[in-house]
Amino acid sequence: MMAVTSACKDSRKMDLDNGKYVRYTPEQVEALERLYHECPKPSSLRRQQLIRECPILSNIEPKQIKVWFQNRRCREKQRKEASRLQAVNRKLTAMNKLLMEENDRLQKQVSHLVYENSLFRQQTHNTTLATTDNSCDSVVTSGQNHAASQRPPKDASPAGLMSIAEETLTEFLSKATGTAIEWVQLPGMKPGPDSIGIIAISHGCTGVASRACGLVGLEPTRVAEILKDRTSWCRDVRAVDVVNALSTGNGGTIELLYMQQYAPTTLAPARDFWLMRYTCLMEDGSLVICERSLNNTQNGPTVPPVPHFVRAEMLPSGYLIRPCEGGGSIIHIVDHVDLEPWSIPEVLRPLYESSILLSQRTTMAALHQLRQISQEVSQPTMSSWGRRPAALRALSQRLSRGFNEAVNSFTDEGWSMIDNDGIDDVTVLVNTSAGKLMGSNFGYTNGFPPVNNAVLCAKASMLLHNVPPAILLRFLREHRSEWADCDIDAYSAAAVKAGPCSIPVSRGGSYGGQVILPLAHTIEHEEFMEVIKLENIGHYREDMIMPGDIFLLQLCSGVDENTVGTGAELIFAPIDASFSDDAPLLPSGFRIIPLGSSTDPTSPTRTLDLASALEVGPTGNRMSRDYPKQSGCAKSVMTIAFQFAFNLHLQESIAAMARQYVRGIISSVQRVALALSPSHLGIPGALRPPPGTPEAETLTNWICQSYRLYLGMDLLKPDNEGNELLLKTLWHHSDALLCCSLKAMPVFTFANQAGLDMLETTLVALQDITLEKIFDDNGRKLLFSELPQVMQQGFACLQGGICLSSMTRPISYERAVAWKVLNEEETAQCICFMFVNWSFV
């Protein structure tokens, strides 16, 4: 503000230096305003051109025009700053109100716990004084329990439903603003003006529950409209059908709903809910939408069990929406469900027993959707791809929904299973329904008849140990050549185009991928879409599919490893370079979900001490400091699903190809996960052997001999005899050792385990990383100034600094040593770098 005010004073002074303020006619002001919107900061030549092109300004000197533009820019800055400060002030005021309410709730909860504690002590004391004759007490107690279990059912009439609705409203409000549930703050979430809101999860209640309080710049009725349309923002929800609706005497509405929810993995069945939703307006002007499951004990209307679904229960949940002063709304969200975890294998039950996952996938998803729509309304923008944010949201929704459909493969959508080949690790299904294939290159284009009349899906799930989902997913995204088969990519790309195609035949060619267009961060920078170009795929059938670039629309989420307990997804679909918003998409990809965490307080077997998640591992174990937030992620489940459009008469060969492809991906993922797994999570060294080839042993010998030659000391202990033992010792050396080639653009050719951990890569992908990529500008200048010294003198010592991993994470190191590696003929073979005491920043 001081700088803006100073600029205005300077501009006024310039006017005074000219003798007096310049008065402009309304026509001149209109012309200047029009020119300002075209060019807010014109150059001297541009200002002179403006005077010549606009005769109405001919009597104004160029210097006065300059002063007018300065004043105009000054006023614009002041207006924007004032608007920003007003918005921040409104946000802080509303946030302060929320925090005060949260403080009141916590004080009530403390008082309630103190009362319960004193009552418990009194009961304990009375028990110790009681006689052995408990018959009367037993009769009274059993009578109370019997009365509670025999609560009279409510009927299904409008009056009965209204009674259930009022009870649901009371229970929901007690959770949203009262002490009905013991809430603890979600790990890693800090409330503040720029946060999404105040997020909490349950402890010690039936099922799993999550609560959120936040601010959104939308009116309450608009908020209610968005939240009721659950399929538009909750990607785990398959469908919501309103079976019946009736109005209440107080102006509210009661709706009977049937909702289906996707299963997150192929190893668990989907869930469904039979719900009652009650919408009403409170006396204070707040809007309430509350829901609960209806069951037989309430004698309400029921829906019979649906095949392939497990009937889950929603306990009183919903939304409290209050108008905010100055516009917008304050919203309280409560999600409380019992997902019947007994129906799945025990190892997967954390998927349905974690309040953290419920909070991230449902509660926070609602807040994200509201905030994103609010931002789109207040700041309408167009992406670099020419799509508006709403269109990008619709695309991301289609990708997620298409992947969920592939993972679940419901029979009512036309999916049928194909017999396996004797091994049931990969499930293959086919869909020939017209709805699935609608628009999938069935039109006659370029004179060719339609050829793809079926869709095949190959899917599998696997357990991963001791690898953070975010780290693994980022590797899969940035190193596609590590797991993908360019034959399959070429076939998938051809399938989305009109014209004949068949199984591709390898013809060689390069295979590289690059992000050519980041589309948008669709949800608060936690999810983003991009267009990937796979260059020069030389795989085709003669006269049918020409080699060339392949384009993928890709959705990525959960790549922030600092977020506790979150899952990660990489979903993509081949597209035509000029596809439209309604173009057919066949999404494929990966989903990784952690199976519990040491910081999840919802499980009775886990500690509530959230500070325990910050403890480091054994002294000297670098990896325990590098992955503090993921130290509790011992297991996760990865789901893989790939879809292919094809001609039905090729079903047998396409199915065999798909099985082989997914099995290859599973093998690649297991290898990559093993390489990326932090060593502090207890992976035995035998599972991570050094590359024991004769070439690696020879290179190790050269590295050690050259180090002794140039620096006058031993790199490893002198008692290590034999090339095999020397390689093993170098492989497990605590400092990062990396060798790069002697080329104009040096690339890495070898690294020990610490070097691979530092660069977050594998030995295969290491050769795709150039030396200059891991340094910033200052680091590159220092590096290139020292390289000649290395070649002439044989070694150089570099001061500590910052470099980058292959995933662009900053790494600090205390110092680095570079030396020239000579072979047996004393010819320079490569340059070896040793980074001492490195760690992720």
C-alpha positions in Angstrom: 0.0 0.0 0.0 2.9 2.4 0.8 4.5 1.8 -2.6 1.1 2.3 -4.4 0.5 5.6 -2.5 4.0 6.8 -3.2 3.5 6.2 -6.9 0.3 8.2 -6.9 2.0 11.1 -5.1 4.8 11.1 -7.7 2.3 11.1 -10.5 0.4 14.0 -9.0 3.7 15.9 -8.6 4.4 15.4 -12.3 1.0 17.0 -13.0 1.9 20.0 -10.8 5.2 20.4 -12.4 3.4 21.0 -15.6 1.7 24.0 -14.0 -1.7 22.7 -13.2 -3.9 19.6 -13.2 -5.0 18.6 -16.7 -8.8 18.5 -17.2 -10.1 15.9 -19.7 -13.4 15.9 -21.4 -15.7 12.9 -21.0 -14.9 11.9 -24.6 -11.2 12.0 -23.9 -11.5 10.0 -20.7 -13.6 7.4 -22.6 -11.0 7.2 -25.3 -8.1 6.9 -22.8 -10.0 4.2 -20.8 -10.5 2.2 -24.0 -6.8 2.5 -24.8 -5.9 1.6 -21.2 -7.8 -1.7 -21.5 -5.9 -2.5 -24.7 -2.5 -1.5 -23.3 -2.2 -0.5 -19.6 1.5 0.5 -20.0 2.2 2.0 -23.4 5.7 2.9 -24.4 6.7 6.4 -25.5 6.3 5.4 -29.1 3.0 3.8 -28.5 1.7 7.0 -26.7 2.7 9.1 -29.6 1.0 6.7 -31.9 -2.2 6.9 -29.8 -2.2 10.7 -30.1 -1.9 10.4 -33.9 -4.6 7.7 -34.2 -7.0 9.4 -31.9 -7.7 13.0 -33.0 -9.6 13.8 -29.8 -6.3 13.5 -27.9 -4.4 15.8 -30.2 -4.4 18.8 -27.8 -2.8 16.7 -25.0 0.9 16.5 -24.6 2.6 13.0 -24.6 3.9 13.7 -21.1 0.4 14.4 -19.8 -0.8 11.1 -21.4 2.0 9.3 -19.6 0.9 10.9 -16.3 -2.7 9.9 -16.9 -1.7 6.2 -17.5 0.4 6.3 -14.4 -2.5 7.6 -12.4 -4.8 5.0 -13.9 -2.5 2.2 -13.1 -2.2 3.5 -9.6 -5.9 3.6 -9.1 -6.3 0.1 -10.5 -3.7 -1.2 -8.0 -5.4 0.6 -5.1 -8.8 -0.9 -6.2 -7.4 -4.4 -6.4 -5.5 -4.1 -3.2 -8.6 -2.7 -1.4 -10.7 -5.5 -2.8 -8.2 -8.1 -1.8 -7.9 -6.7 1.8 -11.7 -6.6 2.1 -11.9 -10.2 1.0 -9.2 -11.3 3.4 -10.9 -9.3 6.2 -14.2 -11.0 5.6 -12.5 -14.4 5.5 -10.6 -13.7 8.7 -13.8 -12.6 10.4 -15.7 -15.7 9.4 -12.7 -17.9 10.3 -12.5 -16.2 13.7 -16.2 -17.0 14.2 -15.6 -20.6 13.3 -12.6 -20.9 15.6 -14.6 -19.4 18.5 -17.4 -21.9 17.9 -14.8 -24.7 17.8 -13.3 -23.5 21.0 -16.8 -23.5 22.7 -17.4 -27.0 21.4 -14.1 -28.2 22.8 -14.8 -26.6 26.2 -18.2 -28.4 26.3 -16.5 -31.6 25.4 -13.9 -31.1 28.2 -16.8 -30.5 30.7 -18.6 -33.5 29.4 -15.5 -35.7 29.8 -14.9 -34.4 33.3 -18.4 -35.2 34.3 -18.2 -38.7 32.8 -14.9 -39.2 34.6 -16.4 -38.2 38.0 -19.5 -40.4 37.3 -17.3 -43.3 36.5 -15.3 -42.9 39.7 -18.5 -42.7 41.7 -19.8 -45.9 40.1 -16.6 -47.6 40.7 -16.6 -46.6 44.4 -20.2 -47.8 44.7 -19.4 -51.1 43.1 -16.6 -51.8 45.7 -19.1 -51.1 48.5 -21.9 -53.2 47.1 -22.8 -56.5 48.6 -22.6 -59.8 46.8 -26.4 -59.8 46.4 -26.8 -58.1 43.0 -30.1 -59.7 42.0 -32.0 -56.4 42.2 -29.4 -54.5 40.3 -29.3 -57.2 37.7 -33.0 -57.1 37.2 -33.0 -53.3 36.8 -30.0 -53.4 34.4 -31.4 -56.1 32.3 -34.8 -54.3 32.2 -33.1 -51.1 30.9 -31.2 -53.0 28.2 -34.3 -54.8 27.1 -36.3 -51.5 27.0 -33.5 -50.0 24.8 -33.4 -52.9 22.4 -37.2 -53.0 22.2 -37.5 -49.3 21.2 -40.8 -49.1 19.3 -40.4 -49.0 15.6 -41.6 -46.0 13.6 -44.0 -46.5 10.8 -43.5 -45.6 7.1 -46.3 -43.1 7.0 -45.5 -39.4 6.5 -45.9 -38.8 10.2 -43.5 -41.7 10.9 -40.9 -40.4 8.4 -41.2 -36.9 9.9 -40.5 -38.4 13.3 -37.3 -40.1 11.9 -36.4 -36.9 10.2 -36.6 -34.8 13.4 -34.6 -37.4 15.2 -32.0 -37.4 12.4 -31.8 -33.6 12.5 -31.1 -33.5 16.3 -28.4 -36.2 16.1 -26.7 -34.5 13.1 -26.6 -31.1 14.8 -25.1 -32.8 18.0 -22.3 -34.1 15.8 -21.8 -31.0 13.8 -21.7 -28.4 16.6 -22.0 -30.5 19.8 -20.1 -33.2 21.6 -21.9 -36.3 20.4 -18.6 -37.6 18.8 -15.1 -37.1 20.1 -13.3 -35.3 17.2 -9.5 -35.1 16.8 -7.8 -32.8 14.2 -6.8 -34.5 11.0 -3.1 -35.0 11.0 -1.2 -32.5 8.8 -4.2 -30.1 8.6 -3.6 -26.6 10.0 -6.5 -24.2 10.1 -5.9 -20.7 8.7 -7.1 -18.1 6.3 -5.7 -20.0 3.3 -6.6 -23.5 4.4 -9.6 -25.5 3.1 -11.1 -25.3 6.6 -11.1 -27.1 10.0 -11.0 -30.8 9.4 -11.5 -33.4 12.1 -11.9 -37.2 12.3 -13.6 -39.4 14.8 -12.2 -41.5 17.6 -14.0 -44.3 19.4 -17.4 -44.2 17.7 -19.4 -46.7 15.7 -18.1 -46.9 12.1 -16.0 -44.0 10.8 -16.8 -40.4 10.8 -15.3 -37.1 9.5 -16.2 -33.5 10.1 -15.3 -30.2 8.3 -16.0 -26.5 8.8 -15.2 -24.1 6.0 -16.0 -20.9 4.1 -17.2 -20.7 0.6 -18.1 -17.7 -1.6 -21.5 -19.1 -2.6 -25.0 -18.5 -1.3 -26.6 -21.2 0.9 -29.1 -22.2 -1.7 -26.4 -22.7 -4.3 -24.3 -24.6 -1.8 -27.2 -26.9 -1.1 -27.9 -27.5 -4.8 -24.3 -28.6 -5.4 -24.1 -30.8 -2.3 -27.3 -32.6 -3.2 -25.9 -33.5 -6.6 -23.5 -36.0 -5.0 -22.4 -37.6 -8.3 -20.9 -34.4 -9.5 -18.3 -34.1 -6.8 -18.0 -37.5 -5.0 -16.2 -39.7 -7.5 -16.8 -42.8 -5.3 -20.6 -42.5 -5.8 -21.9 -44.3 -8.8 -25.5 -43.2 -8.8 -28.1 -41.5 -6.5 -31.8 -42.2 -7.3 -34.6 -40.2 -5.7 -37.3 -42.9 -5.1 -39.9 -40.7 -3.5 -40.2 -37.1 -2.1 -42.8 -35.4 0.1 -43.2 -32.0 1.6 -43.4 -31.4 5.3 -45.6 -28.9 7.2 -42.6 -26.7 8.2 -41.6 -26.1 4.6 -39.0 -28.8 4.5 -38.6 -31.8 2.2 -38.2 -35.5 2.9 -36.6 -37.7 0.1 -36.1 -41.4 0.0 -32.8 -42.2 -1.8 -31.0 -45.2 -3.1 -27.3 -44.7 -3.6 -24.6 -46.9 -5.0 -20.9 -46.4 -4.2 -17.9 -47.8 -6.2 -15.5 -50.2 -4.6 -12.0 -48.7 -4.6 -10.3 -52.0 -5.5 -11.0 -55.2 -7.4 -10.6 -57.1 -4.1 -13.8 -55.7 -2.5 -17.5 -55.5 -3.4 -19.3 -52.2 -4.0 -21.5 -50.7 -1.3 -25.1 -49.3 -1.5 -27.3 -47.3 0.8 -31.0 -46.9 1.4 -31.4 -43.4 2.8 -33.8 -40.7 4.0 -32.7 -37.1 3.3 -34.3 -34.3 5.2 -33.9 -30.6 4.0 -35.2 -27.8 6.2 -34.7 -24.1 7.0 -33.8 -23.3 10.6 -35.2 -20.3 12.6 -31.8 -18.6 12.4 -31.8 -18.7 8.6 -29.5 -21.7 8.4 -30.2 -24.4 5.8 -29.8 -28.0 6.9 -29.5 -31.2 4.8 -29.3 -34.3 6.9 -29.4 -38.0 5.9 -29.5 -41.4 7.5 -30.0 -45.0 6.5 -33.5 -46.6 6.8 -33.6 -50.1 8.1 -36.1 -52.8 9.2 -35.9 -51.8 12.9 -37.5 -48.5 12.0 -40.3 -50.3 10.1 -39.7 -47.9 7.2 -39.8 -48.7 3.5 -36.9 -50.9 2.4 -35.1 -51.8 -0.8 -34.2 -55.5 -1.2 -30.5 -56.5 -1.4 -28.9 -55.8 -4.8 -26.6 -58.4 -6.3 -22.8 -57.6 -6.1 -23.5 -54.8 -3.5 -23.1 -54.9 0.3 -25.7 -52.8 2.1 -23.8 -50.3 4.2 -25.3 -47.9 6.8 -25.1 -44.2 7.0 -25.5 -42.8 10.5 -27.0 -39.3 10.9 -24.8 -37.1 8.6 -25.3 -34.0 6.5 -24.6 -30.3 6.0 -25.3 -27.2 8.1 -25.1 -24.1 5.8 -25.3 -20.7 7.4 -25.3 -17.4 5.5 -22.1 -15.3 6.1 -22.0 -11.6 6.5 -20.9 -9.9 3.4 -21.9 -12.8 1.2 -20.9 -16.5 1.0 -21.7 -19.3 3.4 -20.2 -21.0 6.5 -20.6 -24.8 6.1 -20.4 -27.7 8.6 -20.1 -31.1 7.0 -20.5 -34.4 8.9 -20.0 -37.8 7.2 -20.6 -40.9 9.5 -20.9 -44.4 8.0 -20.5 -48.0 8.8 -19.2 -49.7 5.7 -19.5 -53.3 6.9 -15.8 -54.1 6.8 -16.6 -57.8 7.7 -17.4 -58.5 4.1 -13.8 -58.1 2.8 -10.5 -59.9 3.6 -8.9 -58.7 6.8 -5.9 -57.2 5.2 -8.1 -54.8 3.3 -10.4 -53.8 6.1 -8.5 -50.6 6.8 -10.0 -49.3 3.6 -13.3 -49.2 5.3 -12.1 -48.6 8.9 -10.1 -45.4 8.3 -11.7 -42.0 9.1 -8.8 -40.4 7.3 -9.7 -42.0 4.0 -13.4 -41.0 4.5 -12.4 -37.5 5.2 -10.1 -37.2 2.1 -12.3 -38.9 -0.4 -15.7 -37.6 0.7 -15.8 -34.7 3.2 -12.9 -32.7 1.8 -14.0 -33.5 -1.7 -17.3 -31.7 -1.0 -15.4 -28.6 0.3 -13.0 -28.7 -2.7 -15.8 -28.7 -5.1 -17.6 -25.8 -3.5 -14.4 -23.7 -3.3 -13.5 -24.5 -6.9 -16.9 -23.5 -8.2 -16.8 -20.4 -6.1 -13.4 -19.5 -7.6 -14.7 -20.1 -11.1 -17.7 -17.8 -10.5 -15.6 -15.0 -9.0 -12.6 -15.3 -11.4 -13.7 -16.7 -14.7 -10.6 -17.7 -16.7 -9.8 -19.8 -19.7 -7.1 -22.4 -19.6 -4.1 -22.6 -22.0 -6.0 -25.4 -23.7 -8.9 -23.2 -24.5 -11.2 -24.9 -22.0 -13.0 -23.2 -19.2 -12.5 -24.6 -15.6 -16.0 -26.2 -15.6 -15.1 -28.1 -18.8 -11.9 -29.3 -17.2 -13.7 -30.4 -14.1 -16.1 -32.4 -16.3 -13.2 -34.1 -18.1 -11.5 -35.1 -14.8 -14.9 -36.4 -13.6 -15.3 -38.5 -16.8 -11.7 -39.9 -16.4 -12.3 -40.8 -12.7 -15.8 -42.3 -13.4 -14.5 -44.3 -16.3 -11.7 -45.7 -14.3 -14.1 -46.6 -11.4 -16.4 -48.3 -13.9 -13.5 -50.4 -15.2 -12.4 -51.4 -11.7 -15.9 -52.5 -10.7 -17.1 -53.8 -14.1 -20.8 -54.1 -13.1 -22.8 -56.7 -15.0 -25.7 -54.3 -15.4 -23.4 -52.2 -17.6 -22.8 -55.2 -19.9 -19.5 -56.6 -18.6 -19.0 -60.3 -18.7 -16.0 -62.3 -17.6 -13.7 -64.2 -19.9 -12.3 -67.5 -18.7 -8.8 -67.2 -17.4 -5.8 -69.0 -18.8 -5.2 -71.2 -15.7 -3.8 -68.3 -13.6 -6.3 -66.0 -11.9 -3.9 -63.1 -11.2 -5.5 -60.9 -13.9 -9.2 -60.6 -14.5 -10.3 -60.0 -18.1 -13.8 -58.9 -19.0 -15.5 -57.8 -22.2 -18.3 -55.4 -22.9 -20.3 -55.4 -26.1 -23.2 -53.2 -25.0 -24.2 -50.3 -27.3 -24.1 -47.8 -24.4 -20.5 -48.6 -23.6 -19.5 -48.1 -27.2 -21.6 -45.0 -27.9 -19.5 -42.7 -30.0 -16.4 -44.9 -29.9 -15.4 -44.4 -33.5 -18.6 -46.2 -34.8 -19.3 -43.6 -37.4 -18.3 -44.0 -41.0 -15.2 -41.8 -41.4 -12.9 -41.5 -44.4 -14.9 -44.1 -46.2 -14.1 -46.8 -43.6 -16.9 -48.8 -41.9 -17.0 -49.0 -38.1 -14.5 -51.6 -36.8 -14.4 -51.5 -33.0 -17.5 -53.1 -31.5 -16.3 -54.2 -28.1 -14.3 -53.0 -25.1 -12.0 -55.3 -23.1 -10.8 -54.6 -19.6 -7.9 -56.3 -17.9 -7.5 -55.5 -14.2 -5.7 -56.7 -11.1 -4.8 -55.7 -7.5 -1.6 -56.2 -5.6 -0.3 -55.5 -2.1 2.7 -53.3 -1.8 5.0 -53.1 1.2 7.0 -50.2 2.6 6.7 -47.8 -0.3 4.9 -44.4 -0.1 2.1 -44.2 -2.6 3.0 -40.7 -3.7 6.6 -41.6 -4.4 5.7 -44.6 -6.5 3.0 -42.8 -8.4 5.3 -39.9 -9.3 7.8 -42.4 -10.6 5.2 -44.1 -12.7 4.1 -40.7 -14.1 7.5 -39.4 -14.9 9.2 -42.6 -16.1 6.5 -44.2 -18.3 9.1 -46.2 -20.3 9.9 -48.2 -17.1 6.5 -50.0 -17.2 4.6 -49.2 -20.4 4.7 -51.1 -23.7 4.8 -48.9 -26.7 3.0 -51.6 -28.8 0.0 -51.3 -26.5 0.2 -47.5 -26.5 0.2 -47.5 -30.3 -2.8 -49.9 -30.4 -4.8 -47.9 -27.9 -4.1 -44.7 -29.8 -5.2 -46.2 -33.0 -8.4 -47.5 -31.4 -9.6 -44.0 -30.6 -9.3 -43.0 -34.2 -11.7 -43.8 -37.0 -10.6 -46.4 -39.5 -9.4 -50.0 -39.5 -6.9 -51.2 -36.9 -5.6 -54.4 -35.5 -3.0 -55.7 -33.0 0.2 -53.6 -33.7 3.4 -55.2 -34.8 6.7 -53.8 -33.6 8.7 -51.9 -36.1 11.3 -50.3 -33.8 11.4 -46.6 -33.2 12.0 -44.4 -30.2 9.8 -44.1 -27.2 9.8 -41.0 -25.2 7.2 -39.0 -23.4 6.8 -35.4 -22.4 4.2 -33.1 -21.0 3.2 -30.8 -23.7 0.3 -29.1 -22.0 -0.5 -28.8 -18.3 -4.2 -28.2 -18.4 -5.2 -27.2 -14.9 -4.9 -27.8 -11.2 -8.5 -29.0 -10.9 -8.8 -29.3 -7.1 -6.9 -26.8 -5.0 -3.5 -27.8 -6.6 -3.9 -31.4 -5.3 -5.1 -32.8 -8.6 -4.0 -31.8 -12.1 -4.6 -32.8 -15.7 -2.1 -32.7 -18.6 -1.7 -33.8 -22.1 1.2 -36.2 -22.7 2.8 -36.7 -26.0 4.6 -40.1 -26.6 6.9 -39.3 -29.5 7.6 -41.3 -32.6 6.0 -44.6 -31.8 7.1 -46.7 -34.8 4.6 -49.6 -34.4 1.9 -50.3 -36.9 0.3 -52.7 -39.3 1.1 -52.1 -43.0 -1.1 -49.6 -44.7 -3.2 -49.2 -41.5 -1.6 -47.4 -38.6 1.2 -45.1 -39.5 3.9 -44.5 -36.9 3.8 -41.1 -35.2 3.1 -39.2 -32.0 0.5 -40.5 -29.5 -1.4 -38.2 -27.2 -2.8 -39.1 -23.7 -5.1 -37.1 -21.5 -3.8 -37.7 -18.0 -5.2 -37.1 -14.5 -2.8 -37.2 -11.5 -3.6 -36.8 -7.8 -2.1 -37.6 -4.5 1.6 -36.9 -5.5 2.3 -34.8 -2.3 4.1 -37.3 0.0 3.7 -34.8 2.9 -0.1 -35.6 3.1 -0.7 -38.2 5.7 -2.6 -41.4 4.8 -3.7 -40.2 1.3 -4.1 -42.4 -1.8 -2.7 -41.6 -5.2 -4.1 -42.0 -8.7 -2.7 -41.9 -12.2 -5.5 -42.2 -14.8 -5.1 -41.6 -18.5 -6.8 -42.2 -21.8 -5.6 -42.0 -25.4 -7.0 -39.1 -27.3 -7.0 -37.6 -30.8 -5.0 -34.4 -31.1 -8.1 -32.5 -31.9 -10.7 -34.2 -29.7 -13.8 -32.5 -28.4 -15.2 -32.3 -24.9 -17.6 -35.1 -25.6 -15.0 -37.4 -27.3 -15.1 -41.1 -26.1 -12.7 -41.9 -23.4 -11.5 -45.3 -22.2 -9.6 -44.5 -19.0 -6.9 -46.8 -17.7 -4.3 -46.4 -14.9 -3.3 -47.0 -11.3 -4.8 -46.4 -7.9 -2.7 -46.8 -4.7 -4.4 -46.6 -1.3 -2.5 -47.0 2.0 -3.8 -49.7 4.3 -3.8 -47.8 7.6 -1.2 -45.6 9.2 0.4 -45.2 12.6 -1.1 -41.7 12.6 -4.7 -42.9 12.1 -6.4 -42.6 15.5 -9.6 -44.3 14.4 -8.5 -47.9 15.0 -8.7 -49.1 18.6 -5.3 -50.9 18.2 -3.5 -47.7 17.2 -2.1 -45.0 19.5 -3.7 -41.6 19.8 -0.3 -40.0 20.3 -0.1 -38.1 17.0 3.4 -36.9 17.9 4.7 -40.5 17.5 4.5 -40.1 13.8 7.3 -37.5 14.0 9.8 -39.9 15.6 12.9 -40.6 13.5 14.4 -44.0 13.0 17.8 -45.3 14.2 20.7 -42.9 14.4 22.4 -42.5 11.1 19.5 -43.8 9.1 19.0 -41.1 6.5 15.8 -42.4 5.1 14.0 -42.1 8.4 14.4 -38.4 8.1 13.5 -38.2 4.5 10.1 -39.8 4.8 8.8 -38.8 8.2 5.2 -38.5 7.1 5.1 -41.9 5.4 6.8 -43.8 8.2 3.6 -45.4 9.2 2.6 -46.6 5.7 3.7 -50.2 5.8 1.2 -51.6 3.3 -0.9 -50.3 0.5 -3.0 -51.8 -2.2 -2.5 -51.0 -5.9 -5.3 -51.5 -8.4 -4.5 -51.6 -12.1 -7.1 -51.5 -14.8 -6.6 -51.1 -18.6 -9.3 -50.8 -21.2 -9.0 -51.5 -25.0 -11.5 -50.9 -27.8 -11.3 -53.8 -30.3 -13.1 -55.8 -33.0 -15.0 -58.7 -31.4 -13.6 -61.3 -33.7 -10.1 -60.5 -32.3 -11.2 -61.2 -28.7 -9.0 -64.2 -28.0 -5.8 -62.5 -29.2 -6.6 -59.2 -27.5 -7.4 -61.0 -24.2 -4.0 -62.8 -24.4 -2.2 -59.5 -25.2 -4.0 -57.7 -22.3 -3.2 -60.4 -19.8 0.5 -60.4 -20.8 0.6 -56.6 -20.6 -0.9 -56.3 -17.1 1.3 -59.1 -15.8 4.3 -57.2 -17.2 3.1 -54.0 -15.5 2.8 -55.9 -12.2 6.3 -57.2 -12.5 7.6 -53.7 -13.4 5.8 -52.1 -10.5 7.1 -54.7 -8.0 10.7 -54.0 -9.2 10.2 -50.2 -9.1 8.5 -50.3 -5.7 11.4 -52.4 -4.3 13.9 -49.9 -5.6 12.0 -46.9 -4.2 11.2 -48.4 -0.8 12.9 -46.4 2.0 15.5 -48.6 3.8 14.3 -47.7 7.3 11.0 -49.6 6.8 12.8 -52.9 7.4 13.4 -54.3 3.9 16.2 -56.9 4.3 19.4 -56.1 2.4 19.1 -59.4 0.6 16.0 -58.1 -1.3 18.0 -55.2 -2.7 21.2 -56.8 -4.1 23.8 -54.7 -6.0 24.0 -55.3 -9.8 26.5 -58.1 -9.5 27.7 -58.2 -13.2 31.4 -58.4 -14.1 31.1 -54.9 -15.6 29.8 -53.4 -12.4 32.6 -55.2 -10.4 35.2 -53.9 -12.8 33.8 -50.3 -12.6 33.8 -50.5 -8.8 37.5 -51.5 -8.8 38.3 -48.5 -11.2 36.4 -46.1 -9.0 38.2 -47.1 -5.8 41.7 -47.2 -7.5 41.2 -43.7 -9.1 40.0 -42.3 -5.7 43.1 -43.5 -4.0 45.3 -42.2 -6.9 43.9 -38.6 -6.9 42.9 -38.0 -3.3 45.6 -40.1 -1.6 43.2 -42.1 0.6 40.9 -45.2 0.4 37.3 -44.8 -0.5 36.4 -48.1 1.2 38.0 -50.0 4.0 41.3 -51.5 2.8 40.4 -55.0 4.2 37.7 -55.4 1.5 39.2 -58.0 -0.8 37.7 -59.3 -3.9 35.7 -57.4 -6.6 32.4 -59.0 -5.4 32.8 -57.9 -1.8 34.1 -54.5 -3.0 31.0 -53.9 -5.1 28.7 -54.9 -2.2 30.4 -52.5 0.1 30.3 -49.7 -2.5 26.6 -50.4 -3.2 25.7 -50.0 0.5 28.0 -47.0 1.1 26.2 -44.3 3.1 27.1 -41.5 0.7 25.6 -41.1 -2.8 28.0 -42.2 -5.5 27.1 -41.5 -9.1 29.1 -42.0 -12.3 28.4 -39.9 -15.4 29.7 -40.3 -19.0 32.3 -38.1 -20.6 30.1 -36.5 -23.2 29.1 -33.0 -24.1 25.9 -33.7 -22.3 26.9 -36.0 -19.5 24.4 -38.6 -18.4 24.5 -40.9 -15.4 25.6 -44.5 -16.1 25.9 -46.0 -12.6 24.9 -45.3 -9.0 25.0 -47.1 -5.7 21.8 -47.5 -3.6 22.2 -44.2 -1.8 22.6 -42.5 -5.2 19.4 -44.1 -6.5 17.6 -43.1 -3.4 18.8 -39.5 -3.7 17.8 -39.2 -7.3 14.6 -41.2 -6.7 15.1 -43.5 -9.6 16.2 -47.0 -10.7 19.3 -48.2 -12.5 17.4 -48.5 -15.7 15.9 -45.0 -15.6 19.1 -43.6 -14.3 20.5 -43.4 -17.9 17.7 -40.9 -18.8 19.0 -38.3 -16.3 21.6 -35.8 -17.4 24.1 -34.3 -15.0 22.9 -30.7 -15.5 19.3 -31.6 -14.7 20.0 -32.2 -11.1 21.5 -28.7 -10.5 20.0 -25.3 -10.4 21.5 -22.3 -12.3 24.1 -21.6 -9.7 25.0 -25.2 -9.3 25.4 -25.6 -13.0 27.7 -22.6 -13.2 29.9 -24.0 -10.4 29.8 -27.5 -11.9 30.9 -26.4 -15.4 33.7 -24.2 -13.9 35.0 -27.2 -12.0 34.8 -29.9 -14.7 37.9 -28.7 -16.5 39.8 -29.0 -13.3 38.6 -32.6 -12.8 39.8 -33.5 -16.3 43.2 -31.7 -15.8 44.0 -32.3 -12.1 41.9 -35.5 -11.7 39.6 -34.3 -9.0 37.8 -31.3 -7.5 36.0 -30.6 -4.2 32.6 -28.8 -4.5 31.1 -26.8 -1.7 27.7 -27.8 -0.3 24.6 -26.7 -2.0 21.2 -27.8 -3.4 20.5 -30.2 -6.2 17.3 -31.9 -7.5 16.0 -35.4 -7.7 14.4 -36.9 -10.8 11.1 -35.9 -9.3 12.3 -32.3 -8.8 12.6 -32.6 -5.0 15.3 -30.3 -3.6 18.2 -32.1 -1.9 20.8 -30.5 0.3 24.4 -31.9 0.6 27.2 -30.9 2.9 29.9 -31.2 0.2 30.6 -33.1 -3.0 33.8 -34.7 -4.4 34.3 -35.4 -8.1 37.2 -37.4 -9.6 38.2 -38.9 -12.9 37.8 -42.6 -13.2 40.6 -44.3 -15.1 40.4 -47.8 -16.6 43.3 -50.3 -16.7 44.8 -48.5 -19.7 44.7 -45.2 -17.7 42.2 -43.8 -20.1 39.4 -41.7 -18.6 36.3 -43.9 -18.4 33.8 -41.6 -16.6 33.6 -39.0 -13.7 32.4 -40.1 -10.3 30.6 -37.8 -7.9 30.2 -38.5 -4.2 27.6 -36.4 -2.3 28.3 -36.4 1.4 25.5 -36.1 4.1 22.7 -35.4 1.7 19.0 -35.2 2.7 15.7 -34.0 1.2 14.8 -30.5 2.1 
